[in-house]
Amino acid sequence: MKEEKAKTSDGGNKCYAFPNKPTPSMPVVIDETRCTGCNKCVTICTTDVLVANPEKGKPPIVMYPEECWYAACCVGECPEGCLTMRHPLMMRVHFKNKETGEIKRT
């Protein structure tokens, strides 16, 4: 996202919040085509990872991804089912096929 400042009608500057750019992790993936912008996920998030989008009806902003506890309460609360939790590689469950030795991660 590009940082922008917009002039308000009273002559002051209006500053918007943007996600932390240097952080490579993105614990919650939001399907923007299905999100209605109800912000139930923002309300239920215990660590305030998600912030409501200033534009009404737009998906929330993942502001502090490094603060996520991966509890997935936001995923369970979403009425549209547009949130997906992406766990770090070392936290993912893996299964090993006994015959072939192939490892599958979920």
C-alpha positions as CSV (number, residue, x, y, z in Angstrom):
1,M,0.0,0.0,0.0
2,K,1.1,3.5,-0.7
3,E,1.1,6.0,2.2
4,E,-1.0,9.0,1.4
5,K,-2.1,12.2,3.1
6,A,-5.3,13.9,2.1
7,K,-6.3,17.4,2.7
8,T,-9.4,17.8,4.8
9,S,-12.0,20.6,4.2
10,D,-10.8,22.6,7.2
11,G,-7.2,22.7,5.7
12,G,-5.6,20.1,8.0
13,N,-4.0,16.9,7.0
14,K,-5.6,13.6,7.4
15,C,-3.3,10.6,8.0
16,Y,-4.2,7.0,7.4
17,A,-2.8,3.9,9.1
18,F,-1.0,1.3,6.9
19,P,0.3,-2.2,7.7
20,N,3.9,-2.7,8.9
21,K,5.8,-3.1,5.6
22,P,9.0,-4.8,6.7
23,T,7.2,-7.7,8.4
24,P,7.1,-10.7,6.0
25,S,4.4,-12.6,8.0
26,M,0.7,-12.4,7.2
27,P,-1.1,-14.5,9.7
28,V,-4.6,-13.7,8.4
29,V,-5.4,-13.8,4.7
30,I,-8.6,-11.9,3.8
31,D,-10.5,-12.7,0.6
32,E,-11.4,-9.1,-0.4
33,T,-14.0,-10.3,-2.9
34,R,-16.2,-11.9,-0.2
35,C,-15.6,-9.5,2.7
36,T,-18.5,-7.2,3.4
37,G,-16.6,-5.0,5.9
38,C,-18.7,-5.9,8.9
39,N,-15.6,-5.7,11.2
40,K,-16.7,-8.5,13.5
41,C,-13.1,-9.9,13.1
42,V,-11.7,-6.6,14.3
43,T,-14.0,-6.6,17.4
44,I,-13.2,-10.2,18.4
45,C,-9.4,-10.1,17.9
46,T,-7.8,-10.2,21.4
47,T,-4.4,-8.8,20.3
48,D,-5.7,-6.0,18.0
49,V,-3.9,-7.3,14.9
50,L,-6.8,-6.2,12.7
51,V,-7.8,-2.5,12.4
52,A,-11.1,-1.3,10.8
53,N,-10.7,0.1,7.3
54,P,-11.5,3.9,7.3
55,E,-13.5,3.3,4.0
56,K,-16.9,1.8,4.9
57,G,-17.6,-1.6,3.4
58,K,-13.9,-2.4,2.8
59,P,-12.0,-5.3,4.4
60,P,-10.0,-4.6,7.6
61,I,-6.3,-3.8,7.6
62,V,-3.8,-6.4,9.1
63,M,-1.9,-3.7,11.0
64,Y,0.3,-5.7,13.5
65,P,0.8,-9.2,12.1
66,E,3.7,-9.9,14.4
67,E,1.4,-9.6,17.4
68,C,-0.9,-12.5,16.3
69,W,-1.3,-15.4,18.7
70,Y,-2.8,-17.6,16.0
71,A,-6.0,-18.2,18.1
72,A,-8.1,-17.9,14.9
73,C,-11.1,-16.4,16.8
74,C,-11.3,-13.9,13.9
75,V,-11.7,-16.8,11.4
76,G,-14.4,-18.4,13.5
77,E,-16.3,-15.1,13.9
78,C,-16.4,-14.1,10.2
79,P,-20.0,-14.6,8.9
80,E,-18.8,-14.7,5.3
81,G,-16.0,-17.2,5.8
82,C,-13.5,-14.9,4.0
83,L,-10.7,-15.2,6.6
84,T,-8.0,-17.9,6.4
85,M,-5.4,-18.4,9.2
86,R,-1.9,-19.0,7.9
87,H,0.2,-20.6,10.7
88,P,4.0,-20.3,10.6
89,L,5.8,-23.3,9.0
90,M,7.0,-24.7,12.4
91,M,3.5,-24.6,13.9
92,R,1.8,-26.5,11.1
93,V,0.7,-30.0,11.6
94,H,2.3,-32.6,9.3
95,F,1.4,-36.1,8.5
96,K,3.8,-38.8,7.3
97,N,2.7,-41.6,5.0
98,K,4.1,-44.8,6.4
99,E,4.4,-46.7,3.1
100,T,6.0,-43.9,1.0
101,G,7.6,-41.7,3.7
102,E,6.0,-38.6,2.1
103,I,5.3,-35.7,4.5
104,K,2.2,-33.6,4.0
105,R,1.6,-30.3,5.8
106,T,-1.7,-28.7,6.4
